[in-house]
Amino acid sequence: MNKQSTVTAIASGHSLNLVQEQVPHGQWNAWLAESVTAATRTAQADMKLTSSEPAATSASPDPVEA
């Protein structure tokens, strides 16, 4: 997987994880099948990538103390 594909997969996984929190319990697989064109396994892999993403990749750096 090249760098751009990895970045895209992580972004996709992050979005899917956010949506999954909003979908009622027990309805995730149905929502995924209706709403996403990617294979279920691809969506699951993308979501797993996000959960293993190191915390150091945060967009906002911690403030430096003087």
C-alpha positions in Angstrom: 0.0 0.0 0.0 1.5 3.4 -1.0 1.5 6.4 1.3 -1.5 8.1 -0.3 -3.5 4.9 -0.1 -2.7 4.5 3.6 -3.7 8.1 4.3 -7.0 7.6 2.4 -7.6 4.3 4.3 -7.0 6.0 7.7 -9.3 8.9 6.8 -12.0 6.5 5.7 -11.6 4.4 8.8 -11.8 7.5 11.0 -15.0 8.6 9.3 -16.5 5.1 9.5 -15.7 4.9 13.2 -17.4 8.2 13.9 -20.5 7.1 12.0 -20.6 3.7 13.7 -21.0 5.5 17.0 -24.2 7.1 15.7 -25.8 4.0 14.2 -28.1 2.1 16.5 -26.8 -1.1 18.1 -27.3 -4.1 15.8 -27.8 -2.0 12.6 -24.2 -1.3 11.6 -23.8 -4.1 9.0 -27.1 -3.1 7.3 -26.1 0.5 7.3 -22.7 -0.3 5.9 -24.1 -2.5 3.1 -26.6 0.2 2.1 -24.3 3.2 2.5 -20.7 2.2 1.5 -19.6 1.0 -1.9 -16.4 -0.6 -0.5 -16.5 -4.3 0.6 -17.3 -4.8 4.2 -13.9 -6.3 4.8 -12.2 -3.2 3.3 -14.3 -1.0 5.6 -13.4 -3.1 8.6 -9.7 -3.0 7.7 -9.8 0.8 7.3 -11.5 1.1 10.7 -8.8 -1.1 12.3 -6.0 1.0 10.8 -7.5 4.0 12.5 -7.6 2.3 15.9 -3.9 1.4 15.6 -2.9 4.9 14.5 -0.2 6.3 16.8 -1.3 9.2 19.0 1.7 11.2 17.8 0.0 11.9 14.4 -2.4 14.4 16.0 -3.0 17.4 13.8 -2.4 19.9 16.6 0.9 19.7 18.5 1.0 20.1 22.2 2.0 23.6 23.3 5.6 24.0 24.3 6.2 25.0 27.9 8.8 27.7 28.6 
